[in-house]
């Protein structure tokens, strides 16, 4: 029997932190289409159930487009069961809107509450598994682990949405104390909330896994994104990660110490992107790093504009520091020399930190060269 464990799709996310209105809308559509692609993949691979471990949506008010698409994906594929455990971003709006619009929820949709709810899933190959889940909140956070009772003779999947911790301590509403779930007969914990994929041992018998988000939405979600494909056999449950995102997020640090011009930095960035196998369909945050020459003239805006045809989206952040040779300005009678000597005096007097001085020198020299303007 095959199952899919997914989570944190965050459909209807605003996505306006980095993207303009047009691309934010385009990207929202792509997230929704990725859910539809996931269902199509399940049909093609003979998957019998999709486990959604929370945060299917990102907002309380669901758009009609997202509601209709998710409903249709479930309704039109009655051969697949959808186990939907709501997370901290999910609300009742989706379920209520579906019932109001279509008269009833899809018959193949399985839901959970703040109490442990169990479903027996009998596969077409004769293998069966017990799927148990509960939605965490401030009221039940301290009793869920204690109240979980499983038949250890069965294959058990437990669904939760929250942040893993080793021990309970002072728990927030969405904290999962892993130690309290050990030796309870769990074969696979299907978790949501953490946006990076992760698969670790829980105890001698079972594992716990975060599927991560299906698509990265920001540069704190870099790297492969997808879901876990579960193979349930008489011997146990095997999980394999399936990369699935349409676009990847990359944070690319580029050493531009040898660059004197913005075009030099563009060339170095393209080389670094090629080495990192960044695709033109991906979203990239370029961090310029290194110690640059006092004569270097790097323009973040120009660099980003030069690279905008290379990637779906690019953001450039300059974190270089100028390499300052104070002695070379000791006898310089120009305005630039006088400016650098005044900064050096401020550093020696303890009025400026070296990092602040470097930034001030870079800005000052660019102003004197006409590269910057005071507003």
VENHULIN-V982374 format. One record per backbone hydrogen bond with DSSP energy under -1.0 kcal/mol. CO is the residue of the C=O (numbers start at 1). NH is the residue of the N-H. E is the energy in kcal/mol with one decimal. If there is no record, write none. Layout:
co/nh/e
CO/NH/E
CO/NH/E
This chain:
co/nh/e
1/232/-3.3
2/48/-2.7
3/230/-3.2
4/51/-3.8
5/228/-2.2
6/53/-2.8
10/13/-1.2
11/58/-2.3
20/24/-2.7
21/25/-2.2
22/26/-2.1
23/27/-2.8
24/28/-2.4
25/29/-2.2
26/30/-1.8
27/31/-2.1
28/32/-1.9
29/33/-2.7
30/34/-2.1
31/35/-1.3
32/36/-1.7
33/37/-2.7
34/38/-2.2
35/39/-1.9
36/40/-2.3
37/41/-2.7
38/42/-2.2
39/43/-2.3
40/44/-2.4
41/45/-2.4
42/47/-2.8
48/81/-2.2
49/4/-2.1
50/83/-2.6
51/6/-3.0
52/54/-1.1
52/85/-2.5
54/8/-2.7
55/10/-2.5
56/11/-2.5
63/67/-2.6
64/68/-2.7
65/69/-2.2
66/70/-2.5
67/71/-2.4
68/72/-2.6
69/73/-2.2
70/74/-1.8
71/75/-3.2
72/76/-2.8
74/77/-1.0
77/80/-2.0
81/50/-2.8
82/110/-3.6
83/52/-3.3
92/96/-2.7
93/97/-3.1
94/98/-2.4
95/99/-2.1
96/100/-2.3
97/101/-2.8
98/102/-3.3
99/103/-1.4
106/109/-1.7
108/82/-2.9
110/84/-2.9
113/135/-3.0
117/133/-2.3
119/131/-3.1
121/129/-2.1
123/126/-1.7
127/123/-3.6
129/121/-3.0
130/157/-3.1
131/119/-2.4
132/159/-2.9
133/117/-2.3
137/141/-1.1
140/143/-1.4
140/144/-1.5
143/147/-2.3
151/154/-1.9
155/130/-3.1
156/187/-2.3
156/188/-1.7
157/132/-3.0
158/190/-2.5
159/134/-1.4
160/192/-1.1
163/176/-3.2
165/178/-2.9
166/179/-1.9
169/171/-1.1
174/163/-3.3
176/165/-2.5
176/178/-1.1
177/180/-1.3
178/181/-1.9
187/207/-1.5
188/158/-2.2
189/209/-2.6
190/160/-1.6
191/211/-1.2
192/162/-2.2
195/213/-1.7
198/210/-2.4
200/208/-2.7
206/202/-2.5
206/203/-1.5
207/189/-2.0
208/200/-2.6
209/191/-2.8
210/198/-2.4
218/221/-1.9
225/244/-2.9
225/245/-1.8
227/242/-3.4
228/5/-2.9
229/240/-2.0
230/3/-2.2
231/238/-2.4
236/233/-3.0
238/231/-2.9
240/229/-2.9
242/227/-1.6
248/283/-2.5
249/223/-1.9
250/285/-2.7
252/287/-3.0
254/289/-2.9
256/259/-1.8
260/297/-2.6
261/265/-1.7
262/266/-2.3
263/267/-2.1
264/268/-2.2
265/269/-2.2
266/270/-2.4
267/271/-1.9
268/272/-2.3
269/273/-2.7
270/274/-2.0
271/275/-2.2
272/276/-1.9
273/278/-2.7
274/277/-1.1
279/282/-1.6
282/312/-1.7
282/313/-1.2
283/250/-2.4
284/315/-2.3
285/252/-2.8
286/317/-3.0
287/254/-2.8
288/319/-2.5
289/256/-2.8
290/321/-2.2
292/323/-3.5
293/296/-1.6
299/303/-2.5
300/304/-2.7
301/305/-2.4
302/306/-2.4
303/307/-1.2
307/310/-1.7
313/284/-2.8
315/286/-3.5
317/288/-2.7
321/292/-2.0
325/328/-1.0
326/329/-1.7
327/330/-1.6
334/338/-2.1
335/339/-2.2
336/340/-2.4
337/341/-2.3
338/342/-1.8
339/343/-1.8
340/344/-2.4
341/345/-2.2
342/346/-1.7
343/347/-2.1
344/348/-2.5
345/349/-1.8
346/351/-2.5
347/350/-1.5
353/357/-2.6
354/358/-2.3
355/359/-1.9
356/360/-2.5
357/361/-2.6
358/362/-2.3
359/363/-2.5
360/364/-2.8
361/365/-2.6
362/366/-2.0
363/367/-2.2
364/368/-2.5
365/369/-1.7
366/371/-2.6
366/372/-1.1
367/370/-1.1
